[in-house]
Amino acid sequence: MPILKALWKFKYWIAIAVLSFICFGQLAYTNHLSGKLQVAEAACDARVAKAIKPYEDASSQATKDKAAIEKQWSNKYIEVEQNAIKKIQDANAAARSADVAASGLSKQLSEANKRLSAASHQTIVEYTITSNELLEACTAEYRSMAEKADGHAIDVERLSEVWPE
């Protein structure tokens, strides 16, 4: 019993020691659980990364494929536009050539009209003048129609070349 009396004297210190021991035990257990939680989080992060990697790879590949397809389309579009510009220039040159040829024919007919007007047959002169006017009108209409047809053909070809297959 004397030991109990001696211990009873230090009851507060004993309580403090017991409580400190419990606190240190809880702290150690908490640190242990924290370490396990960190390991579990690392494992979970690794599994998530492994699970989403195929999707990230597929997304990356799709982005690369998209860029390649866009570049291919852009190159094709540029090529088609360059071809269309060349064809438009060729069509314009052909229209100018036709205009020069028509002007030459008109001058020839005008000269013929001048020569025929000196002839004695008035009916022939009127016929030639009327024919000349008719030919000029037909030439103008033909040139206009040819320009429109060339433009239409170039537009159709451009659209068909650019259209996806």
C-alpha positions as CSV (number, residue, x, y, z in Angstrom):
1,M,0.0,0.0,0.0
2,P,2.8,2.4,0.6
3,I,3.5,2.1,-3.1
4,L,0.0,3.1,-4.0
5,K,0.2,6.1,-1.7
6,A,3.4,7.1,-3.4
7,L,1.9,6.6,-6.8
8,W,-1.2,8.5,-5.7
9,K,1.0,11.4,-5.1
10,F,2.1,11.4,-8.7
11,K,-1.3,10.8,-10.1
12,Y,-1.3,13.9,-12.3
13,W,2.1,13.0,-13.7
14,I,1.1,9.5,-14.3
15,A,-2.1,10.7,-16.1
16,I,0.0,13.1,-18.2
17,A,2.4,10.3,-19.0
18,V,-0.5,7.9,-20.0
19,L,-2.2,10.6,-22.0
20,S,1.2,11.5,-23.7
21,F,1.7,7.8,-24.5
22,I,-1.8,7.6,-26.0
23,C,-1.2,10.8,-28.0
24,F,2.2,9.6,-29.3
25,G,0.5,6.3,-30.2
26,Q,-2.3,8.0,-32.1
27,L,0.3,10.2,-33.8
28,A,2.3,7.2,-34.9
29,Y,-0.8,5.4,-36.0
30,T,-2.0,8.5,-37.9
31,N,1.5,8.8,-39.6
32,H,1.2,5.1,-40.5
33,L,-2.3,5.6,-42.0
34,S,-1.0,8.7,-43.8
35,G,1.8,6.7,-45.4
36,K,-0.7,4.0,-46.5
37,L,-3.0,6.6,-47.9
38,Q,-0.1,8.1,-49.9
39,V,0.8,4.7,-51.3
40,A,-2.9,4.0,-52.1
41,E,-3.2,7.4,-53.8
42,A,0.0,6.8,-55.8
43,A,-1.4,3.4,-56.9
44,C,-4.7,4.9,-57.8
45,D,-3.0,7.7,-59.8
46,A,-0.9,5.1,-61.6
47,R,-4.0,3.0,-62.4
48,V,-5.9,6.1,-63.6
49,A,-2.9,7.2,-65.7
50,K,-2.7,3.7,-67.2
51,A,-6.5,3.7,-67.9
52,I,-6.6,7.0,-69.6
53,K,-3.3,6.6,-71.6
54,P,-5.0,4.8,-74.6
55,Y,-7.5,7.7,-74.7
56,E,-4.8,10.3,-74.6
57,D,-2.8,8.4,-77.2
58,A,-5.9,8.2,-79.4
59,S,-6.7,11.9,-78.9
60,S,-3.1,12.8,-79.8
61,Q,-3.2,10.6,-82.9
62,A,-6.5,12.0,-83.9
63,T,-5.1,15.5,-83.6
64,K,-2.1,14.6,-85.8
65,D,-4.4,12.9,-88.3
66,K,-6.6,15.9,-88.4
67,A,-3.7,18.2,-89.0
68,A,-2.4,16.0,-91.8
69,I,-5.9,15.8,-93.4
70,E,-6.3,19.6,-93.1
71,K,-2.9,20.1,-94.7
72,Q,-3.7,17.7,-97.5
73,W,-7.0,19.5,-98.1
74,S,-5.3,22.9,-98.0
75,N,-2.7,21.8,-100.5
76,K,-5.4,20.3,-102.8
77,Y,-7.4,23.5,-102.5
78,I,-4.4,25.7,-103.4
79,E,-3.5,23.4,-106.3
80,V,-7.1,23.5,-107.6
81,E,-7.3,27.3,-107.2
82,Q,-4.0,27.7,-109.1
83,N,-5.3,25.5,-111.9
84,A,-8.5,27.5,-112.0
85,I,-6.6,30.8,-112.2
86,K,-4.5,29.4,-115.0
87,K,-7.6,28.2,-116.8
88,I,-9.4,31.6,-116.3
89,Q,-6.3,33.3,-117.7
90,D,-6.3,30.9,-120.7
91,A,-10.1,31.5,-121.2
92,N,-9.5,35.3,-121.1
93,A,-6.7,35.0,-123.6
94,A,-8.9,32.9,-125.8
95,A,-11.7,35.4,-125.5
96,R,-9.3,38.2,-126.4
97,S,-8.1,36.2,-129.4
98,A,-11.7,35.6,-130.5
99,D,-12.4,39.3,-130.1
100,V,-9.4,40.2,-132.3
101,A,-10.5,37.6,-134.9
102,A,-14.1,39.0,-134.8
103,S,-12.8,42.5,-135.2
104,G,-10.7,41.4,-138.2
105,L,-13.8,39.7,-139.7
106,S,-15.8,42.8,-139.1
107,K,-13.2,45.0,-140.8
108,Q,-13.1,42.6,-143.7
109,L,-16.9,42.7,-144.0
110,S,-16.8,46.5,-143.7
111,E,-14.3,46.6,-146.5
112,A,-16.5,44.4,-148.6
113,N,-19.5,46.6,-147.8
114,K,-17.4,49.6,-149.0
115,R,-16.6,47.8,-152.3
116,L,-20.1,46.6,-152.8
117,S,-21.6,50.0,-152.2
118,A,-19.9,51.3,-155.3
119,A,-21.5,48.5,-157.3
120,S,-24.7,49.1,-159.2
121,H,-26.9,46.7,-157.5
122,Q,-28.4,48.5,-154.4
123,T,-30.0,45.3,-153.2
124,I,-26.6,43.6,-152.8
125,V,-25.3,46.5,-150.8
126,E,-28.3,46.4,-148.4
127,Y,-28.0,42.7,-148.0
128,T,-24.2,42.9,-147.2
129,I,-24.8,45.6,-144.7
130,T,-27.5,43.7,-143.0
131,S,-25.4,40.5,-143.0
132,N,-22.5,42.5,-141.4
133,E,-24.7,43.8,-138.6
134,L,-26.1,40.3,-138.0
135,L,-22.6,38.8,-138.0
136,E,-21.4,41.4,-135.5
137,A,-24.4,40.7,-133.2
138,C,-23.8,36.9,-133.5
139,T,-20.1,37.3,-132.7
140,A,-20.8,39.4,-129.6
141,E,-23.4,36.9,-128.4
142,Y,-21.0,34.0,-129.1
143,R,-18.2,35.7,-127.3
144,S,-20.4,36.3,-124.3
145,M,-21.7,32.8,-124.3
146,A,-18.2,31.3,-124.6
147,E,-16.9,33.4,-121.7
148,K,-19.8,32.2,-119.5
149,A,-19.3,28.6,-120.6
150,D,-15.6,28.7,-119.9
151,G,-16.3,30.2,-116.4
152,H,-18.9,27.6,-115.7
153,A,-16.6,24.8,-116.8
154,I,-13.8,26.1,-114.7
155,D,-16.1,26.4,-111.6
156,V,-17.4,22.9,-112.1
157,E,-13.9,21.4,-112.4
158,R,-12.7,23.4,-109.4
159,L,-15.6,22.2,-107.2
160,S,-15.3,18.6,-108.4
161,E,-11.6,18.5,-107.7
162,V,-11.9,20.0,-104.2
163,W,-15.0,17.9,-103.2
164,P,-14.0,15.1,-100.7
165,E,-13.9,11.7,-102.1
